[in-house]
């Protein structure tokens, strides 16, 4: 079976949600899913739901639980590099049918690892493994390497009116 590289990017809401939707679909079809979250380190409602009801989806976070503002700390870099190393092994083994690299574009944006490193790992993957890379600011090199690219475009968002993130909707 052919497998492809997807990129979900853009400033609009829904990149991670779309990736979780695909993970749910894959799990429903009997596939094994690895969902890696870069930069993130908090427990979100979707993680709680997956851990409770979907044992065929494994979620692992490679972040410290806080947002990076301005310059990343060495701990941010270390966590992301640890994650990238683990993802390299997972993709080469081919033991998962779908691997999601949530916020990998943000990790690249903050220079936690390079787009070249990520593309090399994607090229070396077991070609039975489908891969999704999410996050704003997808670099052109990754877009060129991908088979499917979806841009989420923000038209209007209630956040601009001061509405804070709500559990079960935004996290």
N, C-alpha and C positions, 0 to 999 in steps of 0.2 A: 504494500500500500504506500502511496505517496504521502509525504507529510510536508507541511509548509510552515513558514515563519510569518506570523501576524504581528503587526504593530498597531496599537491603539494609542493615539496621541492627541494633542490639542488642548486648548484652554477650557474646554467645556467639561461639565460633570459627566461621569459615567464610564470612564476607562476601566477602573478596577471592577466596577459593577458588571460591565460587559464580559470581562475576563472570568469573573465568578459565574456568570450565566453560562459561558462555554464550559467551564469546569463542571457545573451541575449537569449540563447536557451530556458531557463525556461520561460522568459517573453513572448517569441513568442508562447509558449504553454499555455499561459493564467495563469501562476503561479506568485505568489507574491514573491519578492526577497528582502532580507535585506542584504546589503553589508557593513560590518563594516571594517574600516581600522584602524589598530593599528599602532602606531608610526608615521604614515603619518598625515600631517595637511595642505598640499598645494592643490591647485586646479589643477588637471590634465585634459588633453583633454578628457579622457574617462568619467570623472565626468561631464564635461560640456555637453557631448553628451547624457549621461543618463538623466541628469536633463532636457534637452531640448526635448528629444524624447521618453523617456521610463518611464512614471509615475508609472509603476508597480514595478520599482526597486527603493528602498530607499537606499541612501548612507549616512553613518555617519562616521566621522573621530574622532579618539581618540588619537590624537597626537598634537604636538605643532607647526608643520610646519618647523622643522629643524631636521637634522640627529643627532642621538645620537653618540657621539664620546667618547670612553672610558667608562666613568661612567655616567649613567642617572641622571638627576636632579630630585628633588622631584616632580616637575610639570609633568615630564614624567611618573613617577610612578602613580601619582594621576589621570592623564588622562586615563592611561591604566586600572586602577582599576575601574574607573567610567564606562569605556566601558565594562569591564568584567561583572560588576553588571547589566548593561542594557542588555547585551547579555543573561545572565542567565534568566532574565524575558522573553525576546523575545522567547528564545528556549522553555521555559516551557509553554508559551501561545499557541504556535503552530499556530500563525496567519500568519506566512510566510512559504511558501513551501520550499524555499532554503535560507539558511543563510551562508554567506561567512565571514570568519574571516581572512581577509587579513593581512599578516605580524604578525599573532599571534605567530608564531614560533620565530620571532625576539623579540617580547615582552618577551617571555619566556627566550630567550638567554640573554637578558639584565636584567633579573630578575625583570621585572615589575609585573609579577605574575608567579605562578608556573605551571608546567605541570600537577601536581596533581589537582590543582584548575580547570584548563581547562577540564581535563578528567572527573572530577566530574560533571561539568556543562553539558558536552556532554552526560553523562550517564542519567542525570535527564531531558533531553530534551523530548519534545513531539515527539514521534517516527514516526510522519508523516512528520517531517522536515528533509530534506537533509542538510548536513553541509559540507562545504569546509574550510580547514585550510591551509593557504599558508605561505611561508617564508622559507628562508634558515635555516639550522641547526635544522630540526625537531628532537626532542628528541626521543629516542628509545621507551619510554613508549607510546608516542602518535602514533608512527608508529604501535606498537603492538595493540593499541586500534582501529585503523582505519580499514575500510573495503577495501579501495582502496588507494594505495600510488603510486605517480608518481614522479620520480626524474628527474629534468631538469639538464642535464650535459653540462657544457660549454666545447666545443671543441675548438672554436676560436671566438674571439670577437674583433670588430674594436675599442673598448674602449682601448685595449692594444696598439693601434697605436696612441692614443691621441684624438680620436674622442669623442667629448662631447655629452651628451644626447640631442636628437633632439625632438622638440615638434611634436606630432603626430606619433612619432615612439617609443621613450622611455618614453615619459611622455605626 
